[in-house]
Amino acid sequence: MKRKLFLLSAFALILAGGFMWSCQKDDVVSLYEDDLMLKKARSSQADVADILSWEGTVCAGEAHEFCLTFPQATTGNDNPKETNGQVQLLVAGDDPGTEDVVETDYWIQIAHGNGNTSFCFDYAFEAAGVYALRYKASSPNWSTAQVQVVNCGCEESFTYTTTFNEDNTEVEVTFTYIPAEDMDDATVVFTFAQSIVVVGLDDWTSNGVTKQMGIDLVACQEYSWTVTLAADCNGKGQSSVNAWTDFKVNNKWMYDEVLGEDILVMDSKKGDLENINVYCPDSE
């Protein structure tokens, strides 16, 4: 009887010990899992990348808002603290700050700021194009982004520059046109005098005293054409010729009731520009 009681007591102690060990094990596992989850959460937070963002179309010559966002940094007691960030622009040329090295391009700082999770800044790009930016805040390494900058609006313009020879019997002219809107298959027309020899515009179609071509024009893009004009004077006593008289661009059609058909509307861009005159070679 005493032996049975002893065995029962021993078995009870073993069960109690196993239960206590099981509870301790559960507690250890629970603590381990909590610690692992905390480490994963911190790791996940650390993996959040710095992000440079902007909204809408970036227009040349206009200030646009950019924002750099980053994870919330904390002090040792988990209180939030601000993070410093910077953004740089890649520019072509030799860095004036490195006298002993010659570069083809280098980075310049365009923004520096701080915040809990972001800071924003305004920046204006002078011309249309694709620009490379790099940035960092919470990360020690740079991240990169590209910004597409476009011409968002401009005024239509037409100008020319001239270079005459010594006796003004020949002139080199560069015409420049900037459209204010896109025009598909626009008809571009130069009007010259009948007694003028035109060198240039070789691929254009000659039609009477004009040179014509169909061109797809892009808004705010600059188009330039260079020609050389010389007088072929046949008139008795003629001393000079109005070498160039007009420039027209047209892709608009209008119904002509007399002709009974649609015709291109000729839209002169000459404005107040003067005619270009050259002297006849034999004139005094």
C-alpha positions, 0 to 999 in steps of 0.5 A, spaced: 500 500 500 505 504 501 509 503 495 502 504 491 502 511 494 509 512 493 508 511 486 502 515 485 506 521 489 512 520 484 507 520 478 503 527 480 510 530 481 512 528 474 506 531 471 506 537 475 513 538 473 511 537 465 506 542 466 510 547 469 516 546 463 510 546 458 508 553 461 515 555 461 516 553 454 510 556 452 512 563 455 519 562 452 516 561 445 511 567 446 517 571 448 521 569 442 515 570 437 514 577 440 521 579 439 521 576 432 515 580 430 518 586 433 524 585 429 520 584 422 516 590 424 523 594 425 526 591 418 519 592 414 520 600 417 527 600 415 526 597 408 521 603 406 524 607 401 525 614 400 521 617 395 521 623 390 514 625 387 511 630 384 504 631 380 502 633 374 506 636 368 512 639 369 513 645 365 519 649 362 520 655 366 515 654 371 516 653 378 513 646 380 512 642 387 516 636 388 516 632 395 521 627 398 518 622 403 521 618 408 520 613 414 519 616 421 525 616 425 525 616 432 530 617 438 532 612 443 526 612 447 521 612 440 520 619 440 519 621 433 525 626 430 526 629 424 530 627 418 534 631 413 534 630 406 537 633 399 535 633 392 541 634 387 540 635 379 545 632 374 548 638 369 553 638 363 560 641 364 566 641 368 565 642 376 568 648 378 569 645 385 574 640 382 580 644 379 584 638 379 579 633 375 575 635 369 568 632 368 563 632 363 557 632 368 556 633 375 551 634 381 548 640 384 544 641 390 537 644 388 533 642 395 535 641 402 530 640 408 528 636 413 521 633 416 518 627 420 516 624 414 517 629 408 519 635 406 517 639 399 520 644 395 519 648 388 524 648 382 523 651 375 527 647 369 529 653 364 528 648 358 524 642 356 528 635 356 529 629 360 533 631 367 536 626 372 535 627 379 538 623 385 536 624 392 536 621 399 534 622 406 533 616 411 538 611 406 545 613 406 545 611 399 542 615 393 536 614 389 535 616 382 529 619 378 528 622 371 523 628 370 520 629 363 520 637 362 515 640 356 513 646 353 506 648 356 505 654 352 508 659 348 506 665 343 507 664 336 513 668 333 516 668 326 523 672 325 529 672 321 536 674 321 540 676 315 548 677 313 549 681 306 555 680 302 560 686 301 555 690 295 549 687 298 547 683 292 547 677 296 544 675 302 544 669 307 537 669 311 535 664 317 528 664 318 525 662 325 518 660 326 515 657 333 508 655 333 503 656 339 500 649 337 501 642 334 499 642 327 499 636 323 501 636 316 501 644 316 503 647 309 509 652 310 510 657 304 515 662 303 514 667 298 520 670 294 521 675 288 520 672 281 527 675 279 531 671 285 535 665 285 534 661 291 539 657 294 536 652 299 530 649 301 532 643 296 527 638 298 521 643 298 516 644 292 516 650 287 510 653 285 510 660 282 514 664 286 513 660 292 517 654 296 512 650 299 512 643 304 508 639 308 510 639 315 508 636 322 509 642 327 510 641 334 507 647 339 513 651 342 518 648 338 523 652 334 524 651 326 529 654 322 531 654 315 537 658 312 537 660 304 541 664 300 538 669 296 541 673 290 538 678 284 537 676 277 535 682 274 532 683 267 528 689 268 532 696 264 534 700 270 532 696 275 537 697 281 534 692 287 529 686 288 524 685 294 528 678 295 523 675 300 516 678 301 512 673 305 511 667 310 505 663 311 503 657 315 496 653 314 493 647 316 486 650 316 481 648 311 475 653 309 469 652 304 470 657 298 463 658 295 465 660 288 470 654 287 465 650 291 470 646 295 475 646 301 481 650 300 487 652 305 486 658 309 493 662 307 495 665 314 501 670 313 506 670 319 510 676 316 507 681 321 511 688 321 517 684 318 520 688 313 521 685 306 528 683 304 532 687 299 538 685 295 541 690 289 542 688 282 549 686 280 550 691 275 547 697 279 551 703 281 
